[in-house]
Amino acid sequence: MTRGRIVSIEGYGASGSAAALYARFGLTREAVVTAARESLRSVRENLPLPR
């Protein structure tokens, strides 16, 4: 079961500058940070409580 978020480009063949393509496909610094925070939150919320 995956609890984390995936940030990726689902295709290939687009052309342009890296910055333009990353923005077009939503692969931005903000998207990666948001996905990482959501993934960490999900893991923390699903950890078993310490005994």
Contacts in CASP RR format, 6 or more apart in sequence:
PFRMAT RR
TARGET T0000
AUTHOR 0000-0000-0000
METHOD contacts of the structure
MODEL  1
MTRGRIVSIEGYGASGSAAALYARFGLTREAVVTAARESLRSVRENLPLP
R
3 39 0 8 1.000
3 42 0 8 1.000
3 43 0 8 1.000
3 46 0 8 1.000
4 35 0 8 1.000
4 38 0 8 1.000
4 39 0 8 1.000
4 42 0 8 1.000
4 43 0 8 1.000
5 35 0 8 1.000
5 36 0 8 1.000
5 38 0 8 1.000
5 39 0 8 1.000
6 35 0 8 1.000
7 27 0 8 1.000
7 31 0 8 1.000
7 32 0 8 1.000
7 35 0 8 1.000
8 27 0 8 1.000
9 21 0 8 1.000
9 25 0 8 1.000
9 27 0 8 1.000
10 25 0 8 1.000
14 21 0 8 1.000
14 24 0 8 1.000
14 25 0 8 1.000
15 21 0 8 1.000
21 27 0 8 1.000
22 28 0 8 1.000
END
